[in-house]
Amino acid sequence: MDSHVASPASVSASDVLAAQARLRRYLDVTPTHYAERFGCWLKLENLQRTGSYKVRGAMNALLAARERGDLRPTIAASAGNHAQGLAWAAYRLGVQAITVMPKTAPQTKIAGVAHWGATVRLHGDTYDEAKLFAAELAAQHDYRLLSAFDDPDVIAGQGTVGLEIASALSPDVVIVPIGGGGLASGVALALKAQGVRVIGAQVEGVDAMARALRGDDRIIEPVATLADGVKVKVPGHLTRQLLADLIDDVVIVREAELRETLVRLALEEHLIAEGAGALALAAGKRIAAKRKCAVISGGNLDAGVLATLLQDVRPRPPRKPRQRKQERLMPPAVRASAHAAGPSLSHLIRLDTSRIARPEPEELLT
């Protein structure tokens, strides 16, 4: 954690608004999409620059540092998406960036970082090992160490996802994946004042933040998971304090549920999401709300992994949404007359439905 990260008061909703103003000229608003078979709105951050929401926090951090006069090279540890976001932001701003990634990081993410000209260092087998090495390099060379999640500027940048959701569809619930907690903290800062419930999603055995929020501070090695983007052993200090005050709940998803959701997204909604990207939607089926929105946080999935999943995972057919029968729209008096007249007259009665208001998509599911 950077030295200036001291307390939850060091980042607020006003910082999220300031981040939105900074990012407007660099990043477009990502679309929202209603996934009817899931009964859930989707915030498509897999269509963001570099394929992930992470570019928001990285770009905001570099812009904020420039405003403060801090022009040092920036170094970051990342399983992939934060590194890609930092690399793209540094390329756009013409500054130097160094990324430390675990040797197990997906090749598509390593290639994405190198494409934008950032220096790539591979170290260790986990994010936490890469994080320690990045901190050593920062101390040796006086680089600015930029956390992937435990930094006020990063949190504020990620929070712009929440502002865009609120302006697009006024949700009751927003579901976000949690690794270190940067996205969840930022979205909660942006939405809690508007009365929106924010619920986090973690994978079974990769649930450090959920345990920390319950007061369990044990450091447990995360299990192997498709959701490499949230495979964090030690959650953020700042994010933990923020989420303790702001998050409404954390849902734990089984690995099999996550895999099935990712395949269904590809086959039914024609959307490619990485493991962490499909996590919030996998949790969404356990959450009751009239208008819920899941953040599809990233789409940087190796082609080989996707091919294996499509071959091995056979999702169950989704439940068909209930539809109102047409005869229920017929006025009661007309329906009674038709019934009294018998079948010879009832088939002649036609109801003009062109003037009847169509229900919203989510109403078909209630």
C-alpha positions in Angstrom: 0.0 0.0 0.0 1.3 3.5 -0.8 2.3 5.6 2.1 -0.4 8.2 1.5 -3.1 5.6 1.9 -4.0 6.1 5.5 -7.8 5.9 6.1 -11.1 5.6 4.4 -11.5 9.3 4.6 -8.7 9.7 2.0 -11.2 8.7 -0.7 -14.8 9.7 -1.1 -17.7 10.1 -3.5 -16.3 13.5 -4.6 -13.1 11.8 -5.7 -15.2 9.5 -7.9 -16.8 12.5 -9.5 -13.4 14.1 -10.0 -12.1 10.9 -11.7 -15.1 10.9 -14.0 -14.2 14.4 -15.2 -10.6 13.4 -15.8 -11.4 10.2 -17.7 -14.1 11.7 -19.9 -11.6 12.7 -22.7 -9.8 9.3 -22.6 -12.4 6.6 -22.1 -15.9 6.1 -23.6 -18.9 5.0 -21.5 -19.3 1.2 -21.8 -22.8 -0.1 -22.7 -25.4 -1.8 -20.5 -27.2 -4.8 -21.9 -30.2 -6.7 -20.7 -29.6 -10.5 -20.6 -33.1 -11.8 -20.7 -32.2 -15.4 -20.0 -30.4 -14.4 -16.9 -33.0 -11.8 -15.8 -30.2 -9.3 -15.2 -28.7 -6.2 -16.7 -25.0 -6.4 -17.6 -22.4 -3.5 -17.4 -20.1 -4.6 -20.2 -16.6 -3.6 -19.0 -15.3 -6.5 -21.1 -15.7 -4.0 -24.0 -13.6 -1.4 -22.2 -10.2 -0.3 -23.5 -7.7 -3.2 -22.9 -10.7 -5.5 -22.1 -11.2 -4.6 -18.5 -12.4 -1.9 -16.1 -8.9 -1.7 -14.6 -7.8 0.9 -17.1 -10.1 3.4 -15.4 -8.2 3.3 -12.1 -4.8 3.2 -13.8 -5.5 6.2 -16.0 -7.0 8.2 -13.1 -4.0 7.5 -11.0 -1.5 8.7 -13.6 -3.5 11.8 -14.3 -3.9 12.6 -10.6 -0.2 12.1 -10.0 0.6 14.5 -12.9 -1.6 17.1 -11.3 0.3 16.7 -8.0 3.6 17.0 -9.9 4.7 13.4 -9.3 6.4 12.4 -12.6 8.2 9.3 -11.4 8.0 6.1 -13.4 5.1 3.9 -12.1 5.4 0.3 -11.2 2.6 -2.1 -10.5 2.1 -5.8 -9.8 -0.8 -7.5 -11.5 -2.3 -10.8 -12.6 -2.9 -9.1 -16.0 -5.7 -6.6 -16.3 -4.2 -3.8 -14.0 -0.9 -4.2 -15.9 -2.6 -3.8 -19.2 -4.6 -0.8 -18.1 -1.4 0.8 -16.7 0.5 0.1 -19.9 -2.3 1.6 -22.1 -2.6 4.7 -19.9 1.2 5.2 -19.8 1.3 4.9 -23.6 -1.4 7.5 -24.0 0.2 9.9 -21.6 3.8 9.3 -22.8 5.1 8.2 -19.4 7.2 5.2 -18.2 5.5 2.1 -16.7 6.9 -1.1 -15.3 4.7 -4.1 -14.6 5.4 -7.2 -12.5 3.3 -10.2 -13.4 3.3 -13.8 -12.1 4.7 -16.4 -14.4 1.3 -18.1 -14.4 -0.5 -15.0 -15.9 -2.5 -15.7 -19.0 -0.4 -15.3 -22.2 -3.0 -13.0 -23.7 -2.6 -10.6 -20.8 1.2 -10.6 -20.9 1.1 -10.0 -24.7 -1.4 -7.1 -24.1 1.0 -5.4 -21.7 4.0 -5.7 -24.0 1.9 -4.4 -26.9 1.6 -1.0 -25.3 5.3 -0.7 -24.6 5.4 -1.2 -20.9 8.3 -3.1 -19.3 7.2 -6.6 -18.3 8.9 -8.5 -15.4 7.7 -12.0 -14.7 8.2 -13.1 -11.1 6.7 -15.7 -8.8 3.7 -18.0 -9.3 1.1 -15.8 -7.6 -0.1 -12.2 -7.5 1.2 -11.8 -4.0 4.7 -12.9 -4.9 4.7 -10.5 -7.8 3.5 -7.7 -5.5 6.4 -8.2 -3.0 8.9 -8.1 -5.9 7.3 -4.9 -7.3 7.6 -3.2 -3.9 11.3 -4.1 -3.8 12.0 -2.6 -7.2 10.0 0.5 -6.2 12.2 1.0 -3.1 15.4 0.4 -5.0 14.7 2.8 -8.0 12.3 5.3 -6.4 9.4 4.3 -8.6 5.8 5.1 -7.7 4.3 1.8 -6.6 0.7 1.7 -7.8 -1.5 -0.9 -6.1 -4.0 -2.8 -8.2 -6.7 -2.0 -5.7 -5.5 -0.4 -2.5 -5.0 3.2 -3.7 -7.4 6.1 -3.5 -6.9 7.2 -7.1 -7.4 3.7 -8.4 -10.5 3.2 -6.2 -11.9 6.5 -7.5 -11.3 5.6 -11.1 -13.0 2.2 -10.7 -16.0 4.0 -9.1 -16.8 5.6 -12.4 -18.3 2.3 -13.4 -21.0 2.9 -10.7 -21.8 6.4 -11.9 -22.3 5.1 -15.4 -24.6 2.3 -14.2 -26.7 4.8 -12.2 -27.2 7.2 -15.1 -28.1 4.4 -17.5 -30.8 2.3 -15.6 -31.4 3.3 -11.9 -30.8 -0.2 -10.5 -32.0 -1.6 -7.2 -28.8 -3.8 -6.8 -25.4 -3.8 -8.4 -23.2 -6.9 -8.1 -19.5 -6.6 -8.5 -16.6 -9.2 -8.3 -14.2 -8.8 -5.4 -10.5 -9.7 -5.4 -8.6 -7.0 -3.5 -11.8 -4.8 -3.4 -10.9 -1.8 -5.5 -13.9 -2.1 -7.9 -16.4 -2.9 -5.1 -15.2 0.0 -3.0 -15.4 2.5 -5.8 -18.8 1.4 -7.0 -20.1 1.4 -3.4 -18.8 5.0 -2.9 -20.6 6.1 -6.1 -23.9 4.4 -5.4 -24.6 4.1 -1.7 -25.8 7.7 -1.4 -28.4 6.9 -4.1 -29.9 4.0 -2.1 -28.5 1.3 -4.3 -27.5 -2.0 -2.7 -24.0 -3.1 -3.6 -23.3 -6.8 -3.3 -19.9 -8.4 -3.8 -19.1 -11.8 -5.4 -16.2 -14.1 -4.6 -15.2 -17.7 -5.5 -15.3 -20.5 -2.9 -11.8 -20.9 -1.6 -10.7 -17.5 -3.0 -12.7 -15.4 -0.5 -10.1 -13.4 1.5 -12.2 -10.3 1.6 -15.4 -12.0 2.7 -13.5 -13.7 5.6 -11.8 -10.4 6.5 -15.1 -8.6 6.7 -16.3 -11.3 9.2 -13.2 -10.7 11.3 -11.2 -13.7 10.1 -7.7 -12.4 9.5 -6.1 -15.8 8.7 -3.9 -15.8 5.5 -5.0 -18.8 3.5 -3.6 -19.8 0.1 -6.3 -19.3 -2.6 -7.3 -22.4 -4.4 -6.9 -22.8 -8.2 -9.7 -21.0 -10.0 -10.7 -19.9 -13.5 -11.1 -16.4 -12.0 -7.4 -15.5 -11.8 -8.2 -11.8 -11.8 -9.6 -12.0 -8.2 -7.1 -14.6 -6.9 -5.8 -12.4 -4.0 -4.5 -13.9 -0.8 -4.4 -10.6 1.3 -7.2 -8.1 0.6 -6.6 -4.4 0.6 -6.3 -2.5 3.9 -8.1 0.6 2.6 -10.7 -1.3 0.6 -11.5 -3.5 3.6 -12.3 -0.5 5.7 -14.4 1.0 3.0 -16.4 -2.2 2.3 -17.0 -2.8 6.0 -19.0 0.4 6.0 -20.5 0.3 2.5 -21.0 -3.3 1.1 -24.4 -4.9 1.8 -23.4 -8.5 1.4 -20.8 -10.9 -0.3 -22.0 -14.0 -2.2 -19.7 -17.0 -2.5 -19.9 -18.8 -5.9 -18.8 -22.3 -6.6 -16.3 -22.9 -9.3 -18.7 -25.0 -11.3 -21.3 -22.2 -11.2 -18.7 -19.8 -12.5 -17.7 -22.0 -15.4 -21.3 -22.6 -16.4 -22.1 -18.9 -16.4 -19.1 -18.1 -18.5 -20.1 -20.7 -21.1 -23.7 -19.5 -21.1 -22.6 -15.9 -21.6 -20.7 -17.0 -24.7 -23.4 -19.2 -26.1 -26.6 -17.3 -25.2 -25.5 -13.7 -25.0 -22.6 -13.9 -27.5 -20.3 -12.2 -24.9 -16.8 -13.3 -24.1 -15.9 -12.9 -20.4 -12.9 -14.1 -18.4 -13.4 -16.0 -15.2 -13.5 -12.9 -12.9 -15.6 -11.2 -15.5 -18.4 -13.7 -15.2 -18.3 -13.9 -11.4 -20.8 -11.2 -10.6 -23.4 -12.7 -13.0 -22.9 -16.1 -11.5 -23.7 -14.7 -8.1 -26.7 -12.8 -9.5 -29.1 -15.8 -9.6 -29.0 -15.9 -5.8 -30.0 -12.3 -5.5 -33.7 -11.2 -5.7 -34.3 -7.7 -7.1 -36.6 -6.1 -9.7 -33.7 -4.4 -11.5 -30.3 -5.8 -10.8 -27.1 -5.2 -12.7 -23.9 -7.4 -12.8 -20.6 -5.9 -13.8 -18.9 -8.0 -16.5 -15.5 -6.8 -15.3 -13.2 -8.2 -18.1 -13.0 -10.2 -21.3 -9.3 -11.2 -21.5 -9.8 -14.9 -21.8 -7.2 -17.2 -23.5 -8.6 -18.8 -26.6 -7.4 -22.3 -25.4 -9.2 -21.9 -22.1 -12.4 -20.9 -23.9 -12.2 -23.8 -26.3 -11.8 -26.3 -23.4 -14.7 -24.8 -21.5 -17.0 -25.0 -24.5 -16.0 -28.6 -25.0 -16.2 -29.7 -21.4 -19.1 -27.6 -19.8 -22.6 -28.5 -20.7 -24.9 -25.9 -19.2 -28.4 -26.8 -18.2 -31.1 -25.2 -20.4 -32.2 -21.8 -18.8 -35.7 -21.5 -17.4 -37.9 -19.8 -19.9 -39.3 -16.5 -18.7 -43.0 -16.6 -18.0 -45.2 -14.7 -20.4 -48.7 -13.3 -19.9 -51.3 -15.2 -22.0 -53.0 -13.1 -24.6 -56.5 -13.8 -23.4 -55.7 -12.2 -20.1 -55.4 -8.9 -21.9 -59.0 -9.2 -23.2 -61.5 -7.1 -21.2 -63.5 -9.2 -18.8 -66.9 -8.3 -20.4 -65.7 -9.3 -23.8 -64.2 -12.5 -22.5 -67.5 -13.4 -20.7 -69.5 -12.8 -23.9 -67.2 -15.0 -26.0 -67.5 -17.8 -23.5 -71.3 -17.6 -23.4 -71.5 -17.6 -27.2 -69.6 -20.8 -27.5 -66.7 -21.8 -29.8 -68.5 -20.6 -32.9 -68.2 -17.0 -31.9 -65.1 -16.9 -29.7 -62.8 -17.6 -32.7 -64.2 -14.5 -34.5 -63.2 -12.2 -31.6 -59.9 -10.5 -32.1 -58.3 -8.1 -29.6 -56.3 -5.2 -31.0 -53.1 -5.3 -29.0 -51.3 -2.6 -30.9 -52.3 0.0 -28.3 -51.4 -2.1 -25.3 -48.2 -1.0 -23.6 -45.5 -3.7 -23.8 -44.0 -4.8 -20.5 -40.4 -4.1 -19.7 -38.1 -7.1 -20.2 -37.6 -7.7 -16.5 -41.4 -7.7 -16.0 -41.6 -10.9 -18.1 -39.6 -12.6 -15.4 -41.8 -11.6 -12.4 
